[in-house]
Amino acid sequence: MPARIDRSVWGQRISGSTGIQLMTGLRALELVDDDGRPTPDLERLTGLDGDERRTALQVLLRRHYGPVFELDLPRATRSQFREAFRSFGAKEGVLAKCEAFFIQAAQDAGLELSSYVLAGRHVSRRSSSGSSRSRQQPVERPAPQPAAAASAQSAGVSIAEMVLRKYPDFDAAWDAATQQKWFDGMTKLMESLGHGGGEQASPDPAPG
């Protein structure tokens, strides 16, 4: 466990966009402080395994996703699930990514989620014990792109990545207006990287 989790730690392992999402998620779940230093919760979580780890994850998720746990998750409909995430104030463009982040974390924690919530998502189903089932939900795959279009898309990602590397790190000392501008700018960058419609963790201020 490093003394501080920053770009020098994850920069050689993952892309800039993924790293920003990682740090935003860690801060939202209070697993690192405003300076990126691991909190006792993260120190403890990394030392756990099996049922102890799943229990700790459940406690962590319940602490930060109160409106979601007010639902009967094994029976909740997709609309109920979406409404719970809207209560965090997340923008429509990132709701799917917030949901996907929670689903993956919930499955890692061994929580049971309804078939309505999981329907059509590219995530593995797990039982309450945390074990994966052999089948996955069907996923719609995009049609193959022409070579020219794929090349153009690749170039666009490279440009966005270059901009992202120069993007300032979030500072909790900023005033509310500056923080909101940072989140708005990060959302646009993520969309330019091709994450606008995907189901991944988001740089939204709401958990997930």
N, CA, C and O of each residue as an XYZ file, in Angstrom:
832
protein
N       0.842     -1.196      0.000
C       0.000      0.000      0.000
C       0.881      1.252      0.000
O       1.642      1.461      0.945
N       0.796      2.080     -1.031
C       1.613      3.300     -1.055
C       1.115      4.311     -0.024
O      -0.028      4.246      0.428
N       1.997      5.248      0.340
C       1.609      6.284      1.290
C       0.577      7.223      0.683
O      -0.239      7.809      1.395
N       0.620      7.362     -0.646
C      -0.364      8.181     -1.346
C      -0.630      7.542     -2.698
O       0.300      7.095     -3.368
N      -1.891      7.496     -3.104
C      -2.252      6.943     -4.407
C      -2.388      8.110     -5.374
O      -3.333      8.894     -5.282
N      -1.447      8.222     -6.297
C      -1.455      9.333     -7.249
C      -1.036      8.822     -8.624
O      -0.855      7.621     -8.824
N      -0.885      9.750     -9.567
C      -0.588      9.365    -10.947
C       0.729      8.604    -11.063
O       0.883      7.775    -11.960
N       1.675      8.870    -10.177
C       2.956      8.163    -10.250
C       2.799      6.685     -9.898
O       3.643      5.869    -10.268
N       1.721      6.335     -9.183
C       1.461      4.946     -8.802
C       0.709      4.218     -9.902
O       1.095      3.117    -10.296
N      -0.383      4.834    -10.410
C      -1.208      4.119    -11.385
C      -0.929      4.511    -12.831
O      -1.450      3.878    -13.750
N      -0.119      5.540    -13.048
C       0.081      6.047    -14.405
C       0.689      5.054    -15.369
O       0.406      5.108    -16.566
N       1.529      4.137    -14.872
C       2.166      3.152    -15.746
C       1.325      1.898    -15.928
O       1.658      1.037    -16.743
N       0.239      1.793    -15.173
C      -0.576      0.573    -15.220
C      -1.869      0.752    -15.999
O      -2.307     -0.161    -16.699
N      -2.485      1.929    -15.881
C      -3.782      2.159    -16.513
C      -3.783      3.498    -17.226
O      -2.916      4.337    -16.983
N      -4.763      3.701    -18.111
C      -4.845      4.931    -18.884
C      -5.239      6.106    -18.000
O      -5.713      5.927    -16.879
N      -5.035      7.307    -18.523
C      -5.388      8.501    -17.771
C      -6.863      8.565    -17.423
O      -7.221      8.951    -16.311
N      -7.727      8.189    -18.365
C      -9.165      8.252    -18.102
C      -9.578      7.254    -17.026
O     -10.381      7.575    -16.151
N      -9.023      6.035    -17.094
C      -9.343      5.031    -16.089
C      -8.796      5.444    -14.722
O      -9.443      5.228    -13.698
N      -7.616      6.031    -14.714
C      -7.027      6.483    -13.462
C      -7.851      7.562    -12.793
O      -8.018      7.557    -11.573
N      -8.373      8.497    -13.592
C      -9.228      9.548    -13.037
C     -10.487      8.946    -12.439
O     -10.927      9.354    -11.365
N     -11.071      7.967    -13.138
C     -12.261      7.301    -12.617
C     -11.935      6.549    -11.323
O     -12.719      6.561    -10.374
N     -10.777      5.901    -11.299
C     -10.352      5.183    -10.097
C     -10.263      6.129     -8.906
O     -10.810      5.839     -7.841
N      -9.578      7.257     -9.078
C      -9.390      8.183     -7.974
C     -10.709      8.812     -7.536
O     -10.933      9.020     -6.344
N     -11.586      9.116     -8.501
C     -12.887      9.685     -8.160
C     -13.700      8.688     -7.347
O     -14.347      9.055     -6.366
N     -13.663      7.409     -7.764
C     -14.387      6.378     -7.026
C     -13.837      6.186     -5.614
O     -14.600      6.043     -4.659
N     -12.512      6.183     -5.486
C     -11.904      6.019     -4.163
C     -12.269      7.174     -3.241
O     -12.535      6.970     -2.057
N     -12.281      8.401     -3.791
C     -12.637      9.556     -2.962
C     -14.114      9.528     -2.592
O     -14.481      9.824     -1.454
N     -14.965      9.168     -3.561
C     -16.404      9.143     -3.291
C     -16.749      8.130     -2.209
O     -17.660      8.352     -1.411
N     -16.021      7.021     -2.182
C     -16.264      5.977     -1.183
C     -15.431      6.201      0.080
O     -15.429      5.373      0.990
N     -14.721      7.337      0.121
C     -13.901      7.704      1.282
C     -12.861      6.635      1.603
O     -12.599      6.333      2.767
N     -12.272      6.068      0.546
C     -11.187      5.102      0.709
C      -9.830      5.786      0.618
O      -8.812      5.210      1.003
N      -9.814      7.015      0.107
C      -8.628      7.876      0.182
C      -9.107      9.249      0.623
O     -10.273      9.597      0.434
N      -8.200     10.035      1.214
C      -8.591     11.378      1.617
C      -8.403     12.349      0.455
O      -8.100     11.923     -0.659
N      -8.577     13.637      0.695
C      -8.500     14.628     -0.380
C      -7.127     14.698     -1.018
O      -6.996     15.162     -2.151
N      -6.103     14.247     -0.313
C      -4.743     14.256     -0.846
C      -4.338     12.911     -1.444
O      -3.190     12.732     -1.851
N      -5.282     11.960     -1.498
C      -4.989     10.657     -2.076
C      -4.373      9.657     -1.115
O      -3.961      8.575     -1.530
N      -4.305     10.000      0.155
C      -3.736      9.074      1.146
C      -4.781      8.021      1.533
O      -5.930      8.379      1.795
N      -4.418      6.744      1.577
C      -5.370      5.682      1.927
C      -5.950      5.900      3.321
O      -5.234      6.264      4.253
N      -7.252      5.672      3.449
C      -7.913      5.754      4.752
C      -7.848      4.385      5.432
O      -7.537      3.388      4.780
N      -8.137      4.324      6.728
C      -8.138      3.027      7.430
C      -9.064      2.003      6.764
O      -8.775      0.807      6.781
N     -10.179      2.469      6.177
C     -11.100      1.533      5.514
C     -10.408      0.814      4.358
O     -10.572     -0.395      4.194
N      -9.633      1.552      3.553
C      -8.939      0.928      2.426
C      -7.829      0.011      2.927
O      -7.648     -1.089      2.405
N      -7.086      0.460      3.937
C      -6.024     -0.373      4.507
C      -6.608     -1.705      4.995
O      -6.025     -2.767      4.780
N      -7.761     -1.627      5.653
C      -8.377     -2.842      6.187
C      -8.922     -3.711      5.060
O      -8.765     -4.932      5.083
N      -9.555     -3.093      4.084
C     -10.195     -3.845      2.999
C      -9.174     -4.660      2.211
O      -9.453     -5.794      1.822
N      -7.995     -4.089      1.974
C      -6.995     -4.797      1.179
C      -6.421     -6.009      1.915
O      -5.806     -6.878      1.296
N      -6.619     -6.066      3.221
C      -6.110     -7.199      3.979
C      -7.126     -8.296      4.205
O      -6.827     -9.297      4.856
N      -8.338     -8.116      3.670
C      -9.402     -9.094      3.883
C      -9.588     -9.988      2.671
O      -9.170     -9.647      1.565
N     -10.219    -11.136      2.887
C     -10.496    -12.075      1.806
C     -11.778    -12.833      2.123
O     -12.232    -12.853      3.267
N     -12.350    -13.448      1.112
C     -13.520    -14.294      1.294
C     -14.707    -13.567      1.896
O     -15.001    -12.430      1.528
N     -15.390    -14.228      2.828
C     -16.601    -13.670      3.433
C     -16.324    -12.377      4.194
O     -17.170    -11.482      4.221
N     -15.154    -12.271      4.809
C     -14.828    -11.044      5.541
C     -14.749     -9.852      4.591
O     -15.219     -8.761      4.915
N     -14.160    -10.064      3.432
C     -14.058     -8.989      2.449
C     -15.430     -8.612      1.916
O     -15.737     -7.430      1.769
N     -16.258     -9.613      1.627
C     -17.600     -9.335      1.119
C     -18.424     -8.565      2.150
O     -19.157     -7.641      1.796
N     -18.308     -8.937      3.405
C     -19.033     -8.223      4.461
C     -18.574     -6.776      4.562
O     -19.395     -5.870      4.706
N     -17.272     -6.557      4.487
C     -16.740     -5.192      4.555
C     -17.211     -4.355      3.368
O     -17.515     -3.172      3.519
N     -17.269     -4.968      2.201
C     -17.756     -4.253      1.019
C     -19.234     -3.895      1.169
O     -19.653     -2.804      0.782
N     -20.016     -4.805      1.727
C     -21.431     -4.515      1.941
C     -21.614     -3.325      2.873
O     -22.448     -2.456      2.619
N     -20.840     -3.285      3.945
C     -20.916     -2.167      4.889
C     -20.558     -0.873      4.188
O     -21.217      0.147      4.391
N     -19.522     -0.903      3.365
C     -19.073      0.287      2.639
C     -20.154      0.782      1.677
O     -20.431      1.980      1.617
N     -20.759     -0.129      0.931
C     -21.783      0.256     -0.038
C     -23.037      0.788      0.659
O     -23.628      1.770      0.209
N     -23.436      0.155      1.736
C     -24.621      0.620      2.466
C     -24.404      2.036      3.016
O     -25.343      2.829      3.091
N     -23.189      2.336      3.390
C     -22.878      3.652      3.936
C     -23.040      4.750      2.874
O     -23.459      5.863      3.193
N     -22.713      4.442      1.629
C     -22.679      5.476      0.594
C     -23.836      5.405     -0.402
O     -24.026      6.337     -1.184
N     -24.604      4.331     -0.390
C     -25.712      4.178     -1.345
C     -27.030      3.978     -0.607
O     -27.794      3.066     -0.927
N     -27.295      4.826      0.375
C     -28.509      4.698      1.162
C     -29.782      4.581      0.354
O     -30.559      3.656      0.593
N     -30.044      5.491     -0.613
C     -31.286      5.413     -1.393
C     -31.433      4.105     -2.158
O     -32.548      3.620     -2.349
N     -30.308      3.525     -2.601
C     -30.376      2.268     -3.353
C     -30.765      1.116     -2.422
O     -31.519      0.225     -2.815
N     -30.257      1.136     -1.209
C     -30.545      0.049     -0.272
C     -31.919      0.184      0.378
O     -32.346     -0.698      1.124
N     -32.601      1.274      0.097
C     -33.993      1.370      0.519
C     -34.886      0.508     -0.365
O     -36.031      0.228     -0.012
N     -34.362      0.090     -1.513
C     -35.097     -0.791     -2.427
C     -35.000     -2.238     -1.949
O     -34.100     -2.603     -1.193
N     -35.928     -3.033     -2.402
C     -35.846     -4.483     -2.222
C     -35.023     -4.986     -3.406
O     -35.582     -5.388     -4.427
N     -33.694     -4.965     -3.269
C     -32.809     -5.199     -4.410
C     -33.034     -6.526     -5.135
O     -32.900     -6.557     -6.358
N     -33.368     -7.631     -4.448
C     -33.604     -8.882     -5.183
C     -34.860     -8.833     -6.056
O     -35.054     -9.705     -6.903
N     -35.726     -7.811     -5.857
C     -36.983     -7.729     -6.626
C     -37.147     -6.396     -7.347
O     -38.114     -6.219     -8.088
N     -36.234     -5.463     -7.149
C     -36.390     -4.107     -7.693
C     -36.439     -4.105     -9.217
O     -35.758     -4.891     -9.876
N     -37.256     -3.209     -9.763
C     -37.320     -3.059    -11.215
C     -36.215     -2.117    -11.676
O     -35.597     -1.413    -10.878
N     -35.987     -2.122    -12.976
C     -34.947     -1.246    -13.530
C     -35.299      0.225    -13.311
O     -34.417      1.044    -13.052
N     -36.582      0.559    -13.414
C     -37.010      1.945    -13.207
C     -36.780      2.386    -11.766
O     -36.335      3.508    -11.525
N     -37.080      1.517    -10.814
C     -36.828      1.846     -9.409
C     -35.333      2.075     -9.171
O     -34.936      2.988     -8.447
N     -34.529      1.236     -9.787
C     -33.083      1.338     -9.655
C     -32.596      2.680    -10.202
O     -31.782      3.353     -9.569
N     -33.091      3.064    -11.372
C     -32.701      4.332    -11.988
C     -33.152      5.516    -11.137
O     -32.407      6.485    -10.985
N     -34.354      5.451    -10.584
C     -34.864      6.543     -9.747
C     -33.998      6.733     -8.504
O     -33.764      7.861     -8.071
N     -33.524      5.630     -7.936
C     -32.664      5.726     -6.756
C     -31.375      6.463     -7.090
O     -30.886      7.250     -6.280
N     -30.825      6.219     -8.266
C     -29.586      6.889     -8.642
C     -29.823      8.341     -9.022
O     -28.936      9.178     -8.850
N     -30.992      8.648     -9.530
C     -31.298     10.054     -9.823
C     -31.295     10.883     -8.542
O     -31.009     12.080     -8.581
N     -31.610     10.258     -7.406
C     -31.677     11.001     -6.148
C     -30.312     11.536     -5.730
O     -30.237     12.431     -4.888
N     -29.226     11.002     -6.305
C     -27.894     11.506     -5.996
C     -27.592     12.801     -6.746
O     -26.613     13.485     -6.446
N     -28.441     13.137     -7.730
C     -28.201     14.334     -8.522
C     -27.319     14.087     -9.727
O     -26.861     15.038    -10.361
N     -27.071     12.828    -10.057
C     -26.238     12.518    -11.218
C     -26.950     12.924    -12.506
O     -28.173     12.833    -12.606
N     -26.173     13.371    -13.486
C     -26.735     13.768    -14.774
C     -27.160     12.543    -15.569
O     -26.624     11.450    -15.387
N     -28.127     12.741    -16.450
C     -28.668     11.623    -17.228
C     -27.584     10.912    -18.021
O     -27.623      9.690    -18.170
N     -26.613     11.671    -18.534
C     -25.583     11.080    -19.374
C     -24.643     10.122    -18.658
O     -23.950      9.336    -19.303
N     -24.615     10.182    -17.328
C     -23.689      9.318    -16.589
C     -24.411      8.343    -15.663
O     -23.761      7.584    -14.944
N     -25.740      8.351    -15.667
C     -26.486      7.465    -14.776
C     -26.163      5.991    -15.032
O     -25.994      5.215    -14.092
N     -26.078      5.612    -16.307
C     -25.812      4.207    -16.629
C     -24.460      3.771    -16.087
O     -24.304      2.634    -15.641
N     -23.475      4.676    -16.123
C     -22.149      4.333    -15.614
C     -22.151      4.224    -14.086
O     -21.481      3.368    -13.509
N     -22.917      5.110    -13.448
C     -23.050      5.022    -11.992
C     -23.685      3.683    -11.593
O     -23.247      3.030    -10.645
N     -24.719      3.296    -12.334
C     -25.395      2.035    -12.045
C     -24.452      0.851    -12.250
O     -24.410     -0.070    -11.435
N     -23.698      0.888    -13.351
C     -22.796     -0.221    -13.652
C     -21.720     -0.366    -12.588
O     -21.350     -1.479    -12.215
N     -21.220      0.768    -12.100
C     -20.224      0.732    -11.031
C     -20.801      0.049     -9.795
O     -20.160     -0.812     -9.193
N     -22.009      0.440     -9.426
C     -22.636     -0.153     -8.237
C     -22.887     -1.643     -8.435
O     -22.637     -2.439     -7.529
N     -23.378     -2.026     -9.610
C     -23.684     -3.437     -9.871
C     -22.440     -4.301     -9.710
O     -22.483     -5.347     -9.062
N     -21.327     -3.860    -10.303
C     -20.101     -4.644    -10.181
C     -19.646     -4.727     -8.731
O     -19.220     -5.785     -8.268
N     -19.738     -3.597     -8.010
C     -19.331     -3.595     -6.602
C     -20.257     -4.472     -5.761
O     -19.803     -5.194     -4.873
N     -21.568     -4.402     -6.050
C     -22.537     -5.200     -5.303
C     -22.309     -6.694     -5.528
O     -22.404     -7.490     -4.594
N     -22.012     -7.065     -6.757
C     -21.750     -8.471     -7.038
C     -20.455     -8.928     -6.365
O     -20.363    -10.056     -5.880
N     -19.462     -8.047     -6.339
C     -18.218     -8.378     -5.645
C     -18.470     -8.566     -4.153
O     -17.782     -9.340     -3.487
N     -19.476     -7.840     -3.636
C     -19.819     -7.937     -2.211
C     -20.781     -9.082     -1.923
O     -21.161     -9.294     -0.771
N     -21.180     -9.827     -2.958
C     -22.067    -10.962     -2.755
C     -23.517    -10.588     -2.542
O     -24.283    -11.375     -1.985
N     -23.917     -9.372     -2.986
C     -25.307     -8.934     -2.836
C     -26.157     -9.461     -3.986
O     -25.700     -9.528     -5.127
N     -27.386     -9.831     -3.680
C     -28.299    -10.325     -4.703
C     -29.031     -9.163     -5.358
O     -29.602     -8.313     -4.675
N     -29.009     -9.132     -6.688
C     -29.695     -8.101     -7.451
C     -30.742     -8.775     -8.335
O     -30.557     -9.907     -8.782
N     -31.833     -8.071     -8.578
C     -32.935     -8.672     -9.338
C     -32.565     -8.879    -10.797
O     -31.674     -8.219    -11.332
N     -33.267     -9.808    -11.427
C     -33.053    -10.063    -12.854
C     -33.479     -8.856    -13.685
O     -32.983     -8.674    -14.797
N     -34.395     -8.022    -13.164
C     -34.819     -6.817    -13.877
C     -33.668     -5.812    -13.955
O     -33.465     -5.173    -14.987
N     -32.922     -5.679    -12.867
C     -31.793     -4.743    -12.833
C     -30.657     -5.229    -13.728
O     -29.985     -4.429    -14.379
N     -30.445     -6.555    -13.756
C     -29.330     -7.116    -14.516
C     -29.649     -7.332    -15.990
O     -28.731     -7.510    -16.791
N     -30.911     -7.322    -16.366
C     -31.321     -7.664    -17.732
C     -30.626     -6.774    -18.763
O     -30.654     -5.546    -18.672
N     -30.001     -7.428    -19.747
C     -29.391     -6.705    -20.853
C     -28.041     -6.097    -20.556
O     -27.452     -5.454    -21.425
N     -27.539     -6.282    -19.354
C     -26.246     -5.699    -19.008
C     -25.148     -6.743    -19.200
O     -25.368     -7.941    -19.019
N     -23.968     -6.264    -19.567
C     -22.841     -7.169    -19.767
C     -22.113     -7.359    -18.437
O     -20.966     -6.942    -18.274
N     -22.794     -7.987    -17.504
C     -22.213     -8.264    -16.189
C     -22.533     -9.696    -15.825
O     -23.556    -10.237    -16.247
N     -21.661    -10.315    -15.042
C     -21.897    -11.693    -14.621
C     -22.897    -11.722    -13.487
O     -22.933    -10.811    -12.659
N     -23.698    -12.750    -13.445
C     -24.623    -12.935    -12.331
C     -23.927    -13.706    -11.236
O     -23.209    -14.672    -11.494
N     -24.150    -13.267    -10.006
C     -23.542    -13.959     -8.879
C     -24.601    -14.234     -7.834
O     -25.559    -13.476     -7.679
N     -24.417    -15.318     -7.127
C     -25.336    -15.650     -6.051
C     -24.981    -14.832     -4.822
O     -23.984    -14.109     -4.827
N     -25.793    -14.938     -3.758
C     -25.540    -14.185     -2.540
C     -24.226    -14.586     -1.892
O     -23.703    -13.845     -1.059
N     -23.687    -15.730     -2.251
C     -22.403    -16.155     -1.694
C     -21.235    -15.530     -2.429
O     -20.087    -15.644     -2.000
N     -21.538    -14.853     -3.569
C     -20.494    -14.145     -4.298
C     -19.899    -14.938     -5.444
O     -19.018    -14.427     -6.135
N     -20.349    -16.183     -5.680
C     -19.781    -16.972     -6.759
C     -20.448    -16.620     -8.072
O     -21.647    -16.345     -8.114
N     -19.668    -16.629     -9.151
C     -20.198    -16.280    -10.465
C     -20.942    -17.460    -11.065
O     -20.528    -18.610    -10.919
N     -22.028    -17.168    -11.734
C     -22.715    -18.198    -12.495
C     -22.058    -18.287    -13.850
O     -21.375    -17.364    -14.293
N     -22.273    -19.404    -14.496
C     -21.543    -19.656    -15.729
C     -22.041    -18.805    -16.878
O     -21.269    -18.491    -17.784
N     -23.309    -18.422    -16.870
C     -23.840    -17.669    -17.999
C     -23.860    -16.192    -17.702
O     -24.026    -15.781    -16.554
N     -23.689    -15.395    -18.734
C     -23.760    -13.963    -18.614
C     -24.966    -13.456    -19.367
O     -25.487    -14.116    -20.266
N     -25.405    -12.256    -18.980
C     -26.517    -11.643    -19.681
C     -26.093    -11.313    -21.107
O     -24.948    -10.920    -21.330
N     -27.008    -11.466    -22.091
C     -26.657    -11.142    -23.469
C     -26.349     -9.658    -23.603
O     -26.921     -8.823    -22.904
N     -25.455     -9.355    -24.495
C     -25.097     -7.963    -24.726
C     -25.166     -7.668    -26.217
O     -24.739     -8.476    -27.041
N     -25.700     -6.515    -26.550
C     -25.782     -6.104    -27.938
C     -24.425     -5.568    -28.362
O     -23.906     -4.634    -27.751
N     -23.853     -6.146    -29.393
C     -22.547     -5.705    -29.862
C     -22.721     -4.762    -31.053
O     -23.559     -5.015    -31.919
N     -21.947     -3.684    -31.108
C     -22.067     -2.737    -32.208
C     -21.605     -3.356    -33.513
O     -20.763     -4.254    -33.528
N     -22.163     -2.866    -34.601
C     -21.768     -3.347    -35.913
C     -20.321     -2.957    -36.181
O     -19.875     -1.907    -35.716
N     -19.567     -3.785    -36.929
C     -18.174     -3.460    -37.236
C     -18.071     -2.119    -37.942
O     -18.912     -1.792    -38.779
N     -17.048     -1.339    -37.612
C     -16.867     -0.042    -38.229
C     -15.922     -0.160    -39.418
O     -15.019     -0.998    -39.408
N     -16.116      0.665    -40.440
C     -15.157      0.714    -41.538
C     -13.784      1.102    -41.012
O     -13.678      1.767    -39.982
N     -12.737      0.692    -41.709
C     -11.376      0.961    -41.250
C     -11.121      2.449    -41.074
O     -10.468      2.852    -40.111
N     -11.625      3.269    -41.986
C     -11.390      4.711    -41.905
C     -12.029      5.294    -40.659
O     -11.434      6.133    -39.981
N     -13.257      4.844    -40.354
C     -13.954      5.355    -39.173
C     -13.242      4.925    -37.906
O     -13.111      5.708    -36.965
N     -12.776      3.667    -37.878
C     -12.061      3.187    -36.704
C     -10.784      3.972    -36.481
O     -10.427      4.285    -35.345
N     -10.084      4.296    -37.589
C      -8.849      5.067    -37.478
C      -9.113      6.449    -36.943
O      -8.357      6.946    -36.108
N     -10.189      7.090    -37.413
C     -10.537      8.431    -36.957
C     -10.895      8.409    -35.483
O     -10.515      9.305    -34.730
N     -11.626      7.384    -35.075
C     -12.006      7.271    -33.672
C     -10.766      7.104    -32.806
O     -10.676      7.686    -31.725
N      -9.798      6.298    -33.287
C      -8.568      6.097    -32.539
C      -7.810      7.398    -32.368
O      -7.273      7.670    -31.294
N      -7.761      8.211    -33.425
C      -7.078      9.499    -33.352
C      -7.761     10.417    -32.354
O      -7.098     11.144    -31.614
N      -9.101     10.383    -32.333
C      -9.845     11.217    -31.395
C      -9.548     10.853    -29.959
O      -9.421     11.731    -29.106
N      -9.438      9.563    -29.684
C      -9.129      9.115    -28.328
C      -7.759      9.598    -27.915
O      -7.566     10.013    -26.772
N      -6.791      9.550    -28.841
C      -5.439      9.982    -28.519
C      -5.404     11.452    -28.140
O      -4.729     11.833    -27.183
N      -6.127     12.281    -28.883
C      -6.175     13.707    -28.586
C      -6.798     13.934    -27.223
O      -6.288     14.722    -26.426
N      -7.918     13.237    -26.947
C      -8.585     13.403    -25.661
C      -7.689     12.947    -24.522
O      -7.674     13.556    -23.452
N      -6.934     11.863    -24.756
C      -6.020     11.396    -23.727
C      -4.972     12.450    -23.414
O      -4.623     12.657    -22.252
N      -4.460     13.128    -24.466
C      -3.449     14.168    -24.261
C      -4.014     15.309    -23.421
O      -3.338     15.833    -22.536
N      -5.264     15.690    -23.706
C      -5.895     16.754    -22.932
C      -6.090     16.305    -21.493
O      -5.882     17.079    -20.559
N      -6.497     15.037    -21.318
C      -6.776     14.510    -19.983
C      -5.531     14.519    -19.105
O      -5.621     14.766    -17.902
N      -4.356     14.247    -19.707
C      -3.121     14.228    -18.923
C      -2.798     15.596    -18.339
O      -2.145     15.696    -17.301
N      -3.260     16.654    -19.011
C      -2.992     18.008    -18.538
C      -4.119     18.546    -17.651
O      -4.036     19.662    -17.138
N      -5.170     17.741    -17.479
C      -6.311     18.185    -16.681
C      -5.913     18.235    -15.211
O      -5.302     17.285    -14.721
N      -6.232     19.302    -14.493
C      -5.812     19.405    -13.085
C      -6.501     18.372    -12.201
O      -7.641     17.985    -12.459
N      -5.806     17.932    -11.162
C      -6.403     17.018    -10.195
C      -7.468     17.751     -9.380
O      -7.366     18.952     -9.128
N      -8.485     17.003     -8.978
C      -9.566     17.589     -8.189
C      -9.033     18.068     -6.833
O      -8.220     17.395     -6.198
N      -9.504     19.236     -6.406
C      -9.099     19.802     -5.122
C     -10.351     20.113     -4.305
O     -11.148     20.970     -4.687
N     -10.522     19.417     -3.184
C     -11.713     19.613     -2.354
C     -11.781     21.017     -1.748
O     -12.826     21.418     -1.236
N     -10.673     21.765     -1.803
C     -10.671     23.112     -1.243
C     -11.313     24.134     -2.182
O     -11.575     25.267     -1.778
N     -11.567     23.742     -3.430
C     -12.215     24.650     -4.369
C     -13.619     24.992     -3.884
O     -14.233     24.231     -3.136
N     -14.127     26.166     -4.326
C     -15.512     26.501     -3.998
C     -16.454     25.649     -4.838
O     -16.022     24.992     -5.785
N     -17.741     25.657     -4.495
C     -18.726     24.770     -5.136
C     -18.796     25.000     -6.642
O     -18.914     24.046     -7.411
N     -18.724     26.277     -7.072
C     -18.828     26.583     -8.503
C     -17.645     26.001     -9.270
O     -17.815     25.450    -10.357
N     -16.436     26.127     -8.698
C     -15.249     25.594     -9.359
C     -15.292     24.072     -9.414
O     -14.919     23.471    -10.422
N     -15.754     23.440     -8.313
C     -15.876     21.984     -8.309
C     -16.842     21.511     -9.380
O     -16.578     20.516    -10.055
N     -17.969     22.217     -9.546
C     -18.952     21.818    -10.548
C     -18.385     21.955    -11.959
O     -18.642     21.118    -12.825
N     -17.596     23.038    -12.186
C     -16.969     23.217    -13.494
C     -15.998     22.070    -13.777
O     -15.897     21.594    -14.908
N     -15.276     21.626    -12.723
C     -14.339     20.517    -12.893
C     -15.078     19.249    -13.300
O     -14.654     18.547    -14.218
N     -16.191     18.953    -12.612
C     -16.957     17.748    -12.932
C     -17.569     17.837    -14.331
O     -17.585     16.848    -15.064
N     -18.078     19.030    -14.710
C     -18.648     19.200    -16.049
C     -17.585     18.973    -17.119
O     -17.826     18.298    -18.119
N     -16.400     19.552    -16.890
C     -15.322     19.382    -17.859
C     -14.874     17.945    -17.960
O     -14.595     17.458    -19.056
N     -14.798     17.242    -16.806
C     -14.384     15.850    -16.820
C     -15.406     14.974    -17.535
O     -15.040     14.039    -18.247
N     -16.692     15.280    -17.344
C     -17.738     14.520    -18.031
C     -17.592     14.644    -19.539
O     -17.710     13.652    -20.257
N     -17.334     15.860    -20.027
C     -17.151     16.075    -21.470
C     -15.926     15.315    -21.983
O     -15.955     14.736    -23.069
N     -14.857     15.323    -21.196
C     -13.663     14.589    -21.604
C     -13.932     13.094    -21.704
O     -13.502     12.434    -22.650
N     -14.659     12.561    -20.703
C     -14.976     11.143    -20.720
C     -15.832     10.779    -21.927
O     -15.650      9.725    -22.536
N     -16.773     11.668    -22.269
C     -17.616     11.417    -23.440
C     -16.774     11.432    -24.716
O     -17.022     10.644    -25.629
N     -15.782     12.323    -24.787
C     -14.933     12.399    -25.976
C     -14.033     11.177    -26.095
O     -13.551     10.861    -27.182
N     -13.807     10.490    -24.980
C     -13.025      9.264    -24.996
C     -13.860      8.054    -25.375
O     -13.358      6.931    -25.435
N     -15.146      8.294    -25.632
C     -16.012      7.193    -26.051
C     -16.771      6.554    -24.939
O     -17.338      5.479    -25.132
N     -16.814      7.188    -23.723
C     -17.508      6.589    -22.583
C     -18.893      7.173    -22.399
O     -19.581      6.826    -21.439
N     -19.318      8.048    -23.291
C     -20.581      8.736    -23.092
C     -21.757      7.822    -22.912
O     -22.656      8.127    -22.128
N     -21.785      6.681    -23.627
C     -22.936      5.791    -23.501
C     -22.609      4.487    -22.847
O     -23.476      3.625    -22.698
N     -21.313      4.318    -22.433
C     -20.905      3.053    -21.853
C     -21.317      2.944    -20.418
O     -21.773      3.915    -19.814
N     -21.156      1.746    -19.862
C     -21.522      1.506    -18.476
C     -20.258      1.292    -17.675
O     -19.861      0.161    -17.396
N     -19.606      2.447    -17.293
C     -18.408      2.381    -16.502
C     -18.519      3.373    -15.379
O     -19.439      4.190    -15.339
N     -17.594      3.299    -14.484
C     -17.585      4.242    -13.383
C     -17.435      5.634    -13.915
O     -16.757      5.831    -14.923
N     -18.043      6.615    -13.278
C     -18.114      7.964    -13.783
C     -17.459      8.955    -12.857
O     -17.388      8.725    -11.650
N     -16.956     10.109    -13.431
C     -16.403     11.149    -12.588
C     -17.462     12.042    -12.001
O     -17.166     13.186    -11.654
N     -18.694     11.565    -11.873
C     -19.758     12.355    -11.290
C     -19.552     12.465     -9.788
O     -19.034     11.526     -9.183
N     -19.943     13.592     -9.149
C     -19.730     13.729     -7.712
C     -20.510     12.731     -6.881
O     -20.144     12.480     -5.733
N     -21.582     12.146     -7.426
C     -22.330     11.120     -6.686
C     -21.509      9.868     -6.595
O     -20.687      9.623     -7.477
N     -21.690      9.046     -5.556
C     -20.952      7.779     -5.476
C     -21.158      6.974     -6.729
O     -22.271      6.893     -7.248
N     -20.140      6.403     -7.197
C     -20.174      5.536     -8.360
C     -19.785      6.318     -9.540
O     -19.743      5.785    -10.648
